[in-house]
Amino acid sequence: MAQYRISGVWKNANDVITAYAFHTVGENSISRAVKKTKTEAIALLETKGNSAVTWIWNYSTASWSIGEAVQVVNGPNGKYLRSNPDNKLTDNLGHLIDFDWIAP
């Protein structure tokens, strides 16, 4: 059973998320970001007991804030990750940091 935080995404030329920045939550620490493909991310969160939340950079306080719970959803185009489905911009994690320009 593992807990994760997702702080960012990588997108393709069509603005579709292809990978996520996963951080493993330890007893007294949180790991650096590890790039997980969409397939790897879905497999991690479909493993019984694993869970994830968004981890959002708060520019006002210059610190990280825990966001919403993330779940695997089976949509018309296949499985993907989504936070609380309340029709907000944050639902599909597209609002997270775009890691494309930080790390390939």
Biopython code that builds the backbone (N, CA, C, O; Angstrom):
import numpy as np
from Bio.PDB.StructureBuilder import StructureBuilder

atoms = [
    (1, "MET", "N", (0.843, -1.173, 0.000)),
    (1, "MET", "CA", (0.000, 0.000, 0.000)),
    (1, "MET", "C", (0.890, 1.240, 0.000)),
    (1, "MET", "O", (1.720, 1.420, 0.891)),
    (2, "ALA", "N", (0.710, 2.086, -1.003)),
    (2, "ALA", "CA", (1.554, 3.274, -1.119)),
    (2, "ALA", "C", (0.698, 4.508, -1.358)),
    (2, "ALA", "O", (-0.389, 4.442, -1.932)),
    (3, "GLN", "N", (1.228, 5.635, -0.898)),
    (3, "GLN", "CA", (0.577, 6.923, -1.125)),
    (3, "GLN", "C", (1.470, 7.747, -2.039)),
    (3, "GLN", "O", (2.693, 7.757, -1.897)),
    (4, "TYR", "N", (0.833, 8.440, -2.980)),
    (4, "TYR", "CA", (1.568, 9.252, -3.942)),
    (4, "TYR", "C", (0.984, 10.651, -4.019)),
    (4, "TYR", "O", (-0.172, 10.896, -3.676)),
    (5, "ARG", "N", (1.832, 11.558, -4.484)),
    (5, "ARG", "CA", (1.396, 12.906, -4.837)),
    (5, "ARG", "C", (1.808, 13.144, -6.281)),
    (5, "ARG", "O", (2.893, 12.741, -6.700)),
    (6, "ILE", "N", (0.943, 13.796, -7.033)),
    (6, "ILE", "CA", (1.211, 14.084, -8.446)),
    (6, "ILE", "C", (1.330, 15.592, -8.599)),
    (6, "ILE", "O", (0.372, 16.330, -8.367)),
    (7, "SER", "N", (2.526, 16.043, -8.996)),
    (7, "SER", "CA", (2.780, 17.487, -9.046)),
    (7, "SER", "C", (2.799, 18.070, -10.450)),
    (7, "SER", "O", (2.739, 19.290, -10.607)),
    (8, "GLY", "N", (2.880, 17.233, -11.468)),
    (8, "GLY", "CA", (2.982, 17.776, -12.811)),
    (8, "GLY", "C", (2.683, 16.740, -13.865)),
    (8, "GLY", "O", (2.450, 15.568, -13.571)),
    (9, "VAL", "N", (2.696, 17.206, -15.111)),
    (9, "VAL", "CA", (2.371, 16.345, -16.246)),
    (9, "VAL", "C", (3.285, 16.640, -17.428)),
    (9, "VAL", "O", (3.911, 17.698, -17.501)),
    (10, "TRP", "N", (3.348, 15.696, -18.340)),
    (10, "TRP", "CA", (3.973, 15.864, -19.653)),
    (10, "TRP", "C", (2.858, 15.681, -20.666)),
    (10, "TRP", "O", (2.015, 14.797, -20.511)),
    (11, "LYS", "N", (2.847, 16.519, -21.711)),
    (11, "LYS", "CA", (1.809, 16.439, -22.735)),
    (11, "LYS", "C", (2.438, 16.256, -24.110)),
    (11, "LYS", "O", (3.584, 16.642, -24.338)),
    (12, "ASN", "N", (1.673, 15.663, -25.021)),
    (12, "ASN", "CA", (2.150, 15.513, -26.400)),
    (12, "ASN", "C", (1.764, 16.751, -27.212)),
    (12, "ASN", "O", (1.221, 17.711, -26.667)),
    (13, "ALA", "N", (2.042, 16.723, -28.499)),
    (13, "ALA", "CA", (1.779, 17.865, -29.381)),
    (13, "ALA", "C", (0.288, 18.199, -29.473)),
    (13, "ALA", "O", (-0.073, 19.318, -29.838)),
    (14, "ASN", "N", (-0.578, 17.237, -29.146)),
    (14, "ASN", "CA", (-2.026, 17.461, -29.177)),
    (14, "ASN", "C", (-2.581, 17.888, -27.823)),
    (14, "ASN", "O", (-3.796, 17.898, -27.623)),
    (15, "ASP", "N", (-1.684, 18.246, -26.880)),
    (15, "ASP", "CA", (-2.060, 18.698, -25.536)),
    (15, "ASP", "C", (-2.715, 17.590, -24.701)),
    (15, "ASP", "O", (-3.505, 17.870, -23.799)),
    (16, "VAL", "N", (-2.383, 16.338, -25.007)),
    (16, "VAL", "CA", (-2.899, 15.187, -24.262)),
    (16, "VAL", "C", (-1.828, 14.746, -23.271)),
    (16, "VAL", "O", (-0.658, 14.617, -23.631)),
    (17, "ILE", "N", (-2.224, 14.520, -22.040)),
    (17, "ILE", "CA", (-1.278, 14.092, -21.002)),
    (17, "ILE", "C", (-0.761, 12.698, -21.329)),
    (17, "ILE", "O", (-1.540, 11.776, -21.572)),
    (18, "THR", "N", (0.576, 12.552, -21.331)),
    (18, "THR", "CA", (1.204, 11.264, -21.627)),
    (18, "THR", "C", (1.965, 10.690, -20.432)),
    (18, "THR", "O", (2.252, 9.493, -20.390)),
    (19, "ALA", "N", (2.292, 11.551, -19.455)),
    (19, "ALA", "CA", (3.041, 11.099, -18.276)),
    (19, "ALA", "C", (2.757, 12.037, -17.106)),
    (19, "ALA", "O", (2.279, 13.158, -17.276)),
    (20, "TYR", "N", (3.070, 11.536, -15.912)),
    (20, "TYR", "CA", (2.794, 12.270, -14.673)),
    (20, "TYR", "C", (4.031, 12.292, -13.790)),
    (20, "TYR", "O", (4.837, 11.363, -13.825)),
    (21, "ALA", "N", (4.185, 13.352, -12.996)),
    (21, "ALA", "CA", (5.276, 13.458, -12.022)),
    (21, "ALA", "C", (4.769, 12.904, -10.687)),
    (21, "ALA", "O", (4.003, 13.563, -9.984)),
    (22, "PHE", "N", (5.203, 11.695, -10.349)),
    (22, "PHE", "CA", (4.774, 11.012, -9.124)),
    (22, "PHE", "C", (5.809, 11.194, -8.021)),
    (22, "PHE", "O", (7.011, 11.107, -8.272)),
    (23, "HIS", "N", (5.348, 11.442, -6.818)),
    (23, "HIS", "CA", (6.186, 11.513, -5.617)),
    (23, "HIS", "C", (5.664, 10.458, -4.648)),
    (23, "HIS", "O", (4.460, 10.391, -4.400)),
    (24, "THR", "N", (6.539, 9.648, -4.108)),
    (24, "THR", "CA", (6.149, 8.654, -3.109)),
    (24, "THR", "C", (6.194, 9.297, -1.732)),
    (24, "THR", "O", (7.172, 9.953, -1.372)),
    (25, "VAL", "N", (5.133, 9.104, -0.969)),
    (25, "VAL", "CA", (5.046, 9.670, 0.373)),
    (25, "VAL", "C", (5.568, 8.636, 1.357)),
    (25, "VAL", "O", (5.025, 7.538, 1.472)),
    (26, "GLY", "N", (6.635, 9.005, 2.069)),
    (26, "GLY", "CA", (7.192, 8.138, 3.095)),
    (26, "GLY", "C", (6.728, 8.580, 4.467)),
    (26, "GLY", "O", (5.964, 9.537, 4.597)),
    (27, "GLU", "N", (7.190, 7.887, 5.480)),
    (27, "GLU", "CA", (6.790, 8.218, 6.848)),
    (27, "GLU", "C", (7.224, 9.626, 7.234)),
    (27, "GLU", "O", (6.479, 10.355, 7.890)),
    (28, "ASN", "N", (8.445, 10.009, 6.819)),
    (28, "ASN", "CA", (8.965, 11.326, 7.181)),
    (28, "ASN", "C", (9.481, 12.125, 5.994)),
    (28, "ASN", "O", (10.183, 13.121, 6.169)),
    (29, "SER", "N", (9.136, 11.691, 4.791)),
    (29, "SER", "CA", (9.669, 12.379, 3.620)),
    (29, "SER", "C", (8.791, 12.140, 2.399)),
    (29, "SER", "O", (7.899, 11.292, 2.400)),
    (30, "ILE", "N", (9.075, 12.918, 1.357)),
    (30, "ILE", "CA", (8.406, 12.758, 0.069)),
    (30, "ILE", "C", (9.509, 12.729, -0.975)),
    (30, "ILE", "O", (10.414, 13.564, -0.960)),
    (31, "SER", "N", (9.428, 11.762, -1.880)),
    (31, "SER", "CA", (10.489, 11.595, -2.873)),
    (31, "SER", "C", (10.474, 12.719, -3.902)),
    (31, "SER", "O", (9.505, 13.469, -4.024)),
    (32, "ARG", "N", (11.578, 12.812, -4.638)),
    (32, "ARG", "CA", (11.615, 13.698, -5.798)),
    (32, "ARG", "C", (10.670, 13.127, -6.843)),
    (32, "ARG", "O", (10.266, 11.966, -6.768)),
    (33, "ALA", "N", (10.327, 13.949, -7.806)),
    (33, "ALA", "CA", (9.409, 13.506, -8.858)),
    (33, "ALA", "C", (10.036, 12.396, -9.697)),
    (33, "ALA", "O", (11.216, 12.445, -10.043)),
    (34, "VAL", "N", (9.225, 11.404, -10.011)),
    (34, "VAL", "CA", (9.606, 10.324, -10.912)),
    (34, "VAL", "C", (8.577, 10.318, -12.032)),
    (34, "VAL", "O", (7.372, 10.281, -11.783)),
    (35, "LYS", "N", (9.068, 10.355, -13.274)),
    (35, "LYS", "CA", (8.173, 10.375, -14.430)),
    (35, "LYS", "C", (7.561, 8.996, -14.627)),
    (35, "LYS", "O", (8.270, 8.000, -14.772)),
    (36, "LYS", "N", (6.228, 8.956, -14.630)),
    (36, "LYS", "CA", (5.484, 7.715, -14.861)),
    (36, "LYS", "C", (4.611, 7.919, -16.094)),
    (36, "LYS", "O", (3.876, 8.901, -16.193)),
    (37, "THR", "N", (4.703, 6.985, -17.024)),
    (37, "THR", "CA", (3.844, 7.071, -18.202)),
    (37, "THR", "C", (2.388, 6.934, -17.757)),
    (37, "THR", "O", (2.103, 6.523, -16.632)),
    (38, "LYS", "N", (1.499, 7.276, -18.638)),
    (38, "LYS", "CA", (0.075, 7.144, -18.349)),
    (38, "LYS", "C", (-0.248, 5.700, -17.963)),
    (38, "LYS", "O", (-0.982, 5.464, -17.003)),
    (39, "THR", "N", (0.288, 4.750, -18.695)),
    (39, "THR", "CA", (0.049, 3.328, -18.419)),
    (39, "THR", "C", (0.577, 2.943, -17.039)),
    (39, "THR", "O", (-0.102, 2.249, -16.282)),
    (40, "GLU", "N", (1.795, 3.394, -16.711)),
    (40, "GLU", "CA", (2.380, 3.092, -15.398)),
    (40, "GLU", "C", (1.563, 3.728, -14.277)),
    (40, "GLU", "O", (1.339, 3.108, -13.238)),
    (41, "ALA", "N", (1.118, 4.967, -14.489)),
    (41, "ALA", "CA", (0.337, 5.687, -13.471)),
    (41, "ALA", "C", (-0.984, 4.972, -13.203)),
    (41, "ALA", "O", (-1.392, 4.814, -12.053)),
    (42, "ILE", "N", (-1.638, 4.547, -14.262)),
    (42, "ILE", "CA", (-2.910, 3.829, -14.111)),
    (42, "ILE", "C", (-2.683, 2.527, -13.353)),
    (42, "ILE", "O", (-3.450, 2.197, -12.448)),
    (43, "ALA", "N", (-1.643, 1.787, -13.709)),
    (43, "ALA", "CA", (-1.346, 0.523, -13.020)),
    (43, "ALA", "C", (-1.071, 0.753, -11.534)),
    (43, "ALA", "O", (-1.535, -0.016, -10.692)),
    (44, "LEU", "N", (-0.323, 1.800, -11.210)),
    (44, "LEU", "CA", (-0.041, 2.103, -9.800)),
    (44, "LEU", "C", (-1.322, 2.363, -9.020)),
    (44, "LEU", "O", (-1.499, 1.855, -7.913)),
    (45, "LEU", "N", (-2.213, 3.155, -9.603)),
    (45, "LEU", "CA", (-3.421, 3.531, -8.875)),
    (45, "LEU", "C", (-4.509, 2.468, -8.918)),
    (45, "LEU", "O", (-5.458, 2.521, -8.136)),
    (46, "GLU", "N", (-4.381, 1.510, -9.819)),
    (46, "GLU", "CA", (-5.322, 0.386, -9.822)),
    (46, "GLU", "C", (-4.882, -0.714, -8.867)),
    (46, "GLU", "O", (-5.634, -1.656, -8.617)),
    (47, "THR", "N", (-3.676, -0.603, -8.335)),
    (47, "THR", "CA", (-3.198, -1.573, -7.349)),
    (47, "THR", "C", (-3.914, -1.314, -6.033)),
    (47, "THR", "O", (-3.897, -0.198, -5.514)),
    (48, "LYS", "N", (-4.534, -2.338, -5.506)),
    (48, "LYS", "CA", (-5.322, -2.214, -4.276)),
    (48, "LYS", "C", (-4.486, -1.594, -3.156)),
    (48, "LYS", "O", (-3.360, -2.017, -2.892)),
    (49, "GLY", "N", (-5.053, -0.600, -2.516)),
    (49, "GLY", "CA", (-4.396, 0.056, -1.385)),
    (49, "GLY", "C", (-3.591, 1.283, -1.761)),
    (49, "GLY", "O", (-3.275, 2.090, -0.887)),
    (50, "ASN", "N", (-3.246, 1.455, -3.037)),
    (50, "ASN", "CA", (-2.505, 2.642, -3.468)),
    (50, "ASN", "C", (-3.462, 3.804, -3.662)),
    (50, "ASN", "O", (-4.616, 3.620, -4.048)),
    (51, "SER", "N", (-2.962, 5.013, -3.385)),
    (51, "SER", "CA", (-3.779, 6.210, -3.571)),
    (51, "SER", "C", (-2.886, 7.381, -3.953)),
    (51, "SER", "O", (-1.673, 7.356, -3.744)),
    (52, "ALA", "N", (-3.520, 8.416, -4.524)),
    (52, "ALA", "CA", (-2.769, 9.605, -4.929)),
    (52, "ALA", "C", (-3.636, 10.846, -4.765)),
    (52, "ALA", "O", (-4.864, 10.793, -4.829)),
    (53, "VAL", "N", (-2.952, 11.957, -4.554)),
    (53, "VAL", "CA", (-3.592, 13.269, -4.533)),
    (53, "VAL", "C", (-2.770, 14.203, -5.405)),
    (53, "VAL", "O", (-1.588, 13.956, -5.645)),
    (54, "THR", "N", (-3.385, 15.263, -5.874)),
    (54, "THR", "CA", (-2.612, 16.268, -6.590)),
    (54, "THR", "C", (-1.795, 17.046, -5.571)),
    (54, "THR", "O", (-2.187, 17.185, -4.412)),
    (55, "TRP", "N", (-0.658, 17.549, -6.019)),
    (55, "TRP", "CA", (0.238, 18.330, -5.161)),
    (55, "TRP", "C", (0.502, 19.622, -5.913)),
    (55, "TRP", "O", (1.187, 19.628, -6.936)),
    (56, "ILE", "N", (-0.038, 20.703, -5.406)),
    (56, "ILE", "CA", (-0.083, 21.956, -6.145)),
    (56, "ILE", "C", (0.847, 22.993, -5.523)),
    (56, "ILE", "O", (0.835, 23.206, -4.310)),
    (57, "TRP", "N", (1.654, 23.637, -6.371)),
    (57, "TRP", "CA", (2.547, 24.695, -5.901)),
    (57, "TRP", "C", (1.711, 25.934, -5.617)),
    (57, "TRP", "O", (0.999, 26.427, -6.492)),
    (58, "ASN", "N", (1.803, 26.436, -4.387)),
    (58, "ASN", "CA", (1.083, 27.634, -3.973)),
    (58, "ASN", "C", (2.056, 28.809, -4.057)),
    (58, "ASN", "O", (2.947, 28.944, -3.219)),
    (59, "TYR", "N", (1.884, 29.643, -5.056)),
    (59, "TYR", "CA", (2.802, 30.752, -5.277)),
    (59, "TYR", "C", (2.729, 31.793, -4.170)),
    (59, "TYR", "O", (3.721, 32.471, -3.906)),
    (60, "SER", "N", (1.585, 31.938, -3.518)),
    (60, "SER", "CA", (1.435, 32.923, -2.439)),
    (60, "SER", "C", (2.275, 32.572, -1.220)),
    (60, "SER", "O", (2.877, 33.444, -0.594)),
    (61, "THR", "N", (2.307, 31.269, -0.888)),
    (61, "THR", "CA", (3.037, 30.844, 0.306)),
    (61, "THR", "C", (4.394, 30.226, -0.014)),
    (61, "THR", "O", (5.161, 29.892, 0.889)),
    (62, "ALA", "N", (4.688, 30.076, -1.314)),
    (62, "ALA", "CA", (5.933, 29.437, -1.769)),
    (62, "ALA", "C", (6.102, 28.056, -1.136)),
    (62, "ALA", "O", (7.166, 27.712, -0.620)),
    (63, "SER", "N", (5.017, 27.276, -1.192)),
    (63, "SER", "CA", (5.057, 25.917, -0.648)),
    (63, "SER", "C", (4.043, 25.052, -1.392)),
    (63, "SER", "O", (3.196, 25.547, -2.136)),
    (64, "TRP", "N", (4.158, 23.744, -1.167)),
    (64, "TRP", "CA", (3.250, 22.788, -1.805)),
    (64, "TRP", "C", (1.986, 22.637, -0.978)),
    (64, "TRP", "O", (2.032, 22.679, 0.251)),
    (65, "SER", "N", (0.859, 22.460, -1.652)),
    (65, "SER", "CA", (-0.425, 22.223, -0.991)),
    (65, "SER", "C", (-1.025, 20.932, -1.540)),
    (65, "SER", "O", (-0.955, 20.657, -2.738)),
    (66, "ILE", "N", (-1.606, 20.158, -0.656)),
    (66, "ILE", "CA", (-2.281, 18.939, -1.088)),
    (66, "ILE", "C", (-3.594, 19.332, -1.739)),
    (66, "ILE", "O", (-4.369, 20.121, -1.197)),
    (67, "GLY", "N", (-3.827, 18.763, -2.918)),
    (67, "GLY", "CA", (-5.039, 19.068, -3.670)),
    (67, "GLY", "C", (-6.095, 18.003, -3.499)),
    (67, "GLY", "O", (-6.447, 17.631, -2.379)),
    (68, "GLU", "N", (-6.596, 17.517, -4.610)),
    (68, "GLU", "CA", (-7.716, 16.582, -4.610)),
    (68, "GLU", "C", (-7.265, 15.141, -4.818)),
    (68, "GLU", "O", (-6.187, 14.879, -5.350)),
    (69, "ALA", "N", (-8.109, 14.221, -4.388)),
    (69, "ALA", "CA", (-7.852, 12.800, -4.616)),
    (69, "ALA", "C", (-7.892, 12.510, -6.114)),
    (69, "ALA", "O", (-8.678, 13.105, -6.852)),
    (70, "VAL", "N", (-7.038, 11.590, -6.552)),
    (70, "VAL", "CA", (-6.952, 11.214, -7.957)),
    (70, "VAL", "C", (-7.431, 9.772, -8.098)),
    (70, "VAL", "O", (-7.110, 8.911, -7.279)),
    (71, "GLN", "N", (-8.198, 9.530, -9.143)),
    (71, "GLN", "CA", (-8.704, 8.183, -9.385)),
    (71, "GLN", "C", (-8.567, 7.822, -10.858)),
    (71, "GLN", "O", (-8.403, 8.693, -11.712)),
    (72, "VAL", "N", (-8.635, 6.533, -11.139)),
    (72, "VAL", "CA", (-8.621, 6.046, -12.517)),
    (72, "VAL", "C", (-10.061, 6.003, -13.009)),
    (72, "VAL", "O", (-10.951, 5.479, -12.339)),
    (73, "VAL", "N", (-10.268, 6.568, -14.194)),
    (73, "VAL", "CA", (-11.599, 6.605, -14.802)),
    (73, "VAL", "C", (-11.518, 5.917, -16.157)),
    (73, "VAL", "O", (-10.539, 6.078, -16.886)),
    (74, "ASN", "N", (-12.545, 5.154, -16.488)),
    (74, "ASN", "CA", (-12.596, 4.499, -17.797)),
    (74, "ASN", "C", (-13.535, 5.311, -18.679)),
    (74, "ASN", "O", (-14.755, 5.176, -18.590)),
    (75, "GLY", "N", (-12.956, 6.158, -19.534)),
    (75, "GLY", "CA", (-13.739, 7.020, -20.408)),
    (75, "GLY", "C", (-13.920, 6.420, -21.788)),
    (75, "GLY", "O", (-13.496, 5.292, -22.038)),
    (76, "PRO", "N", (-14.551, 7.169, -22.690)),
    (76, "PRO", "CA", (-14.813, 6.669, -24.038)),
    (76, "PRO", "C", (-13.544, 6.369, -24.841)),
    (76, "PRO", "O", (-13.575, 5.567, -25.773)),
    (77, "ASN", "N", (-12.421, 7.018, -24.476)),
    (77, "ASN", "CA", (-11.149, 6.781, -25.174)),
    (77, "ASN", "C", (-10.168, 5.958, -24.346)),
    (77, "ASN", "O", (-8.969, 5.953, -24.624)),
    (78, "GLY", "N", (-10.669, 5.272, -23.343)),
    (78, "GLY", "CA", (-9.817, 4.451, -22.486)),
    (78, "GLY", "C", (-9.642, 5.045, -21.100)),
    (78, "GLY", "O", (-10.278, 6.038, -20.747)),
    (79, "LYS", "N", (-8.783, 4.430, -20.333)),
    (79, "LYS", "CA", (-8.554, 4.850, -18.951)),
    (79, "LYS", "C", (-7.657, 6.080, -18.892)),
    (79, "LYS", "O", (-6.781, 6.276, -19.734)),
    (80, "TYR", "N", (-7.903, 6.904, -17.871)),
    (80, "TYR", "CA", (-7.074, 8.077, -17.610)),
    (80, "TYR", "C", (-7.226, 8.461, -16.145)),
    (80, "TYR", "O", (-8.093, 7.929, -15.451)),
    (81, "LEU", "N", (-6.392, 9.380, -15.670)),
    (81, "LEU", "CA", (-6.469, 9.842, -14.288)),
    (81, "LEU", "C", (-7.316, 11.099, -14.219)),
    (81, "LEU", "O", (-7.268, 11.955, -15.103)),
    (82, "ARG", "N", (-8.095, 11.190, -13.148)),
    (82, "ARG", "CA", (-8.944, 12.357, -12.950)),
    (82, "ARG", "C", (-9.085, 12.614, -11.464)),
    (82, "ARG", "O", (-9.084, 11.680, -10.662)),
    (83, "SER", "N", (-9.206, 13.882, -11.099)),
    (83, "SER", "CA", (-9.499, 14.220, -9.713)),
    (83, "SER", "C", (-11.013, 14.301, -9.570)),
    (83, "SER", "O", (-11.736, 13.846, -10.456)),
    (84, "ASN", "N", (-11.495, 14.858, -8.501)),
    (84, "ASN", "CA", (-12.937, 14.909, -8.252)),
    (84, "ASN", "C", (-13.699, 15.421, -9.468)),
    (84, "ASN", "O", (-13.459, 16.543, -9.914)),
    (85, "PRO", "N", (-14.609, 14.625, -10.010)),
    (85, "PRO", "CA", (-15.321, 14.996, -11.239)),
    (85, "PRO", "C", (-16.453, 15.996, -10.998)),
    (85, "PRO", "O", (-17.623, 15.616, -10.940)),
    (86, "ASP", "N", (-16.099, 17.264, -10.859)),
    (86, "ASP", "CA", (-17.122, 18.286, -10.615)),
    (86, "ASP", "C", (-17.135, 19.353, -11.706)),
    (86, "ASP", "O", (-17.540, 20.491, -11.470)),
    (87, "ASN", "N", (-16.687, 18.972, -12.907)),
    (87, "ASN", "CA", (-16.691, 19.855, -14.072)),
    (87, "ASN", "C", (-15.825, 21.100, -13.911)),
    (87, "ASN", "O", (-16.143, 22.149, -14.470)),
    (88, "LYS", "N", (-14.761, 20.999, -13.172)),
    (88, "LYS", "CA", (-13.816, 22.100, -13.027)),
    (88, "LYS", "C", (-12.577, 21.816, -13.860)),
    (88, "LYS", "O", (-12.336, 20.680, -14.266)),
    (89, "LEU", "N", (-11.799, 22.852, -14.108)),
    (89, "LEU", "CA", (-10.563, 22.730, -14.877)),
    (89, "LEU", "C", (-9.624, 21.699, -14.275)),
    (89, "LEU", "O", (-8.869, 21.049, -14.998)),
    (90, "THR", "N", (-9.664, 21.544, -12.959)),
    (90, "THR", "CA", (-8.735, 20.652, -12.273)),
    (90, "THR", "C", (-9.093, 19.177, -12.408)),
    (90, "THR", "O", (-8.314, 18.326, -11.977)),
    (91, "ASP", "N", (-10.241, 18.846, -12.988)),
    (91, "ASP", "CA", (-10.690, 17.452, -13.062)),
    (91, "ASP", "C", (-9.686, 16.512, -13.715)),
    (91, "ASP", "O", (-9.480, 15.404, -13.220)),
    (92, "ASN", "N", (-9.065, 16.919, -14.798)),
    (92, "ASN", "CA", (-8.223, 16.002, -15.563)),
    (92, "ASN", "C", (-6.732, 16.247, -15.390)),
    (92, "ASN", "O", (-5.935, 15.772, -16.199)),
    (93, "LEU", "N", (-6.347, 16.964, -14.372)),
    (93, "LEU", "CA", (-4.971, 17.214, -13.968)),
    (93, "LEU", "C", (-4.194, 18.090, -14.948)),
    (93, "LEU", "O", (-2.985, 18.261, -14.789)),
    (94, "GLY", "N", (-4.849, 18.637, -15.937)),
    (94, "GLY", "CA", (-4.192, 19.505, -16.908)),
    (94, "GLY", "C", (-3.700, 20.811, -16.316)),
    (94, "GLY", "O", (-2.908, 21.512, -16.945)),
    (95, "HIS", "N", (-4.153, 21.152, -15.120)),
    (95, "HIS", "CA", (-3.746, 22.391, -14.459)),
    (95, "HIS", "C", (-2.410, 22.268, -13.719)),
    (95, "HIS", "O", (-1.851, 23.271, -13.276)),
    (96, "LEU", "N", (-1.907, 21.055, -13.588)),
    (96, "LEU", "CA", (-0.647, 20.855, -12.870)),
    (96, "LEU", "C", (0.528, 21.404, -13.681)),
    (96, "LEU", "O", (0.387, 21.704, -14.866)),
    (97, "ILE", "N", (1.678, 21.533, -13.038)),
    (97, "ILE", "CA", (2.881, 22.062, -13.691)),
    (97, "ILE", "C", (3.190, 21.265, -14.954)),
    (97, "ILE", "O", (3.149, 20.035, -14.954)),
    (98, "ASP", "N", (3.495, 21.975, -16.013)),
    (98, "ASP", "CA", (3.871, 21.345, -17.291)),
    (98, "ASP", "C", (5.373, 21.053, -17.247)),
    (98, "ASP", "O", (6.196, 21.958, -17.384)),
    (99, "PHE", "N", (5.713, 19.790, -17.057)),
    (99, "PHE", "CA", (7.114, 19.396, -16.914)),
    (99, "PHE", "C", (7.846, 19.279, -18.249)),
    (99, "PHE", "O", (9.054, 19.042, -18.265)),
    (100, "ASP", "N", (7.147, 19.437, -19.357)),
    (100, "ASP", "CA", (7.796, 19.327, -20.670)),
    (100, "ASP", "C", (9.020, 20.214, -20.799)),
    (100, "ASP", "O", (10.022, 19.798, -21.382)),
    (101, "TRP", "N", (8.962, 21.405, -20.278)),
    (101, "TRP", "CA", (10.076, 22.335, -20.425)),
    (101, "TRP", "C", (11.096, 22.202, -19.294)),
    (101, "TRP", "O", (12.158, 22.822, -19.352)),
    (102, "ILE", "N", (10.792, 21.407, -18.273)),
    (102, "ILE", "CA", (11.714, 21.220, -17.146)),
    (102, "ILE", "C", (12.572, 19.975, -17.353)),
    (102, "ILE", "O", (13.794, 20.017, -17.214)),
    (103, "ALA", "N", (11.912, 18.870, -17.686)),
    (103, "ALA", "CA", (12.622, 17.598, -17.845)),
    (103, "ALA", "C", (11.982, 16.809, -18.980)),
    (103, "ALA", "O", (10.758, 16.700, -19.045)),
    (104, "PRO", "N", (12.793, 16.262, -19.868)),
    (104, "PRO", "CA", (12.237, 15.519, -21.005)),
    (104, "PRO", "C", (11.555, 14.223, -20.585)),
    (104, "PRO", "O", (11.040, 13.493, -21.432)),
]
sb = StructureBuilder()
sb.init_structure("model")
sb.init_model(0)
sb.init_chain("A")
sb.init_seg("    ")
for serial, (resi, resn, name, xyz) in enumerate(atoms, 1):
    if name == "N":
        sb.init_residue(resn, " ", resi, " ")
    sb.init_atom(name, np.array(xyz, "f"), 0.0, 1.0, " ", f" {name:<3s}", serial, name[0])
structure = sb.get_structure()
